[in-house]
Amino acid sequence: MSDQENKQNKGELIDIKSLIGDADGGDFTLDDILAEYGHPVSDKVPDNVVAFPGRRTAPLPEETDSAEEPFLEEEPFLEEEPFPADEPPEEDIPEEVSRITPFPKKRNRLSALVHDLNQRADHYADHMFEEDESIDKEEVRRLERLIPGTDQEEIDDEPPSPPRPRRQEPPPPDIPPSELARRYGKGLKWMRTRGLLVFLLAAAALIQSLAPVIGLALPEQLNQPQLQCALSTVLLALGVLLAADTLTAGIVRACFLKFGMDTLTAFACIFTLADGVRLATADEPPQRLPYSLVCLACLFFLLHGSYHKKCALRLACRTASSSATPYRVTLDRGKWSEKDTYAKWSGSQEDFGSQIQADDGAQRIFRRFCPLLAVGDVVFALMASTGGGHPERLIWSLSALFSATAAFGGALAYGRSFHKVIRRLSPNGAALAGWPGVAASRKGCCVLITDGDLFPPGYVELNGYKVMSDYPAERVMAYTATLIRDSGSGLTTLLHNHLRSMGGLMRRAEGLQCHEGGGLSANIRGDQVLVGSAAFMKLMEIRLPQGLNVKNAVFCAIDGKLAGIFALSYTLPDTVFPALESLMMERVEPVLATRDFNLIPAMLHQRFKLAAEKMAFPPVERRRELSDPDQEHDGVLTALLCREGLLPFAEAITAAKRLRWATRLGAVLCCAGSLLGMALAAYLTSMGAYTSLSPLNLLVYMLTWLAPVWFSSGWVHRF
């Protein structure tokens, strides 16, 4: 090289270094980029992924029988030395013949098998190093660093059988979220006021029940058993009037065989009112009080849970209606490695209004369990009263059994949990689409993470560019922006805006190819254009300036010559770390479906200290399929997102999984407490144990089973 060429090269290098400057911090060098590439290329190349051109390419070697030749990690594009001329090639043996073991004349079957195995082992040992000696190991190591390491899917031979379809009820009408928000907002303040009044009535009933226990002296006029029963009945009647709409809804659903805890509460109030009237009008002074205290407490928690659910529905609908074109989150079945995978894609508000009105998870469990409880209450009440020769105990037995099975946490299992979760998601622009999407979440699922999830608009900047080889700047920018746009990379908007500021226009590219080495190639107006990373340019044997130290940049080559360098600055949002942490804590595997060739696991780990080893990195063609905006998705909607970035996406997934867990746990605890309460009440009523089954003791029992439901619903949003 002449002195003039050396000076010119040094001048270009100084210009590039001054251009890039401090575009990115850290010590991420070109060698660090190349360190990611270490796995051999698969023998099967997709249609739109081309092999790397070069003088070292050669036809792929023919596959041999694995039983006769060792497996050798060999690059498919390396030249293989031919077999010696004096060594005859092996004849092809039919599969049927190869399976036959010659039967020796003087050996039994066992000795023949051992002899055959020894022959195969000797043949393997004689030929195991023949091909290895013909390979340049230094060349192999160099090329391994240029091939990206990707994760292959683990596909079972037998795909999992699809779940048995269940009988689906007709969905509710798909009402716009804005209209639903107005509907759910009506009567919220009055419902809250009614809940407060019922709480005061329950407090008065509690004082009435505690007075004899703590020795509280009541006025002589009030210290009469029949008057006390009448007062307790009046308190319950007022509570029933305040919660009439909720109790009526429970009874109406029971007519359609859709029992719930509100249905059991309605029956408990009816039988308790009947028992109170009977005690207040009895000829003899009663020895006990009706279960008005327990029923009033149950009414309070029923109104409290309904209020939480209504507030959550209103807030979710308001959040969903804030964007006309939100992102839709769905759980696609078997998307990656035969695992259910969460995907985010642009769409509309369709199906949100229908799903948000569907029955929640607690209601679906109660719908199957509460009819059994109701039948059991009636049967055990008849056995304890009429069956035991005490028909006068029937009303009391029914009142006790239904009061013991109407769990306090029935309305809180989903209503309070849902409200907590929505209040967490709404400031970030995420709204869960009701229980159908929440119920679809399962263990061992994955989530697709694209360019825009890691680096939303504004977090990638173009610090500058350098045009080489006397190419027009507008032409180089147009070629680069065109290939970036056609590839669907997250850099499209950034380069397009700079192209428009230069007064340039996009070109029409033909034969776009995506290379595994981290780049793109296409033909534009007769020019062969290459766009990619520094590692890709080196792989394509594009001459780069000596001493170039670029961490994140886009290189453009035209007809085999370097045409331009575009220095990029990536700024990772602070919300990415907590988002990924929440996903991994819920055992949701991130799958990098990125199209930006700079976003490889090595760059994310070294530059931003992300746990890239815990993320799946599919091959380039598979990444394009997973991030295709026109692909089909599951019809069940999980959430709507109205903001960019990974945080709303991750929080919606985490919240759905936690809500599913908290709701089902709360419903199961309510059913367990109701079942045990029915058994205890049945036994005590059959024994006539009025004192053991007092309203105060029954209240303590019901509150004990409420405690875990209350705490689980209160901690569901802490992630």
Secondary structure, 3 states (H helix, E strand, C coil): CCHHHHHHHHHHHHHHHHHHCCCCCCCCCHHHHHCCCCCCCCCCCCCCCCCCCCCCCCCCCCCCCCCCCCCCCCCCCCCCCCCCCCCCCCCCCCHHHHCCCCCCCCCCHHHHHHHHHHHHHHHHHHHCCCCHHHCCHHHHHHHHCCCCCCCCCCCCCCCCCCCCCCCCCCCCCCCCHHHHHHHHHCCHHHHHHHHHHHHHHHHHHHHHHHHHHHCCCCCCCCCCHHHHHHHHHHHHHHHHHHCHHHHHHHHHHHHCCCCCHHHHHHHHHHHHHHHHHHHHCCCCCCCCCCCHHHHHHHHHHHHHHHHHHHHHHHHHHHHHCCCCCCEEEEEEEEEECCEEEEEEEECCCCCHHHHHCCCCHHHHHHHHHHHHHHHHHHHHHHHHCCCCCCHHHHHHHHHHHHHHHCCHHHCHHHHHHHHHHHHHHHHHCEEECHHHHHHCCCCCCEEEECHHHHCCCCCEEEEEEEECCCCCHHHHHHHHHHHHHHHCCCCHHHHHHHHHHCCCCCCCCEEEEEECCCEEEEEECCEEEEEECHHHHHHCCCCCCCCCCCCCEEEEEECCEEEEEEEEEECCCCCHHHHHHHHHHCCCEEEECCCCCCCCHHHHHHHHCCCHHHCECCCHHHHHHHCCCCCCCCCCEEEEECCCCHHHHHHHHHHHHHHHHHHHHHHHHHHHHHHHHHHHHHHHHHHCCCCCCCHHHHHHHHHHHHHHHHHHHHCCCCC
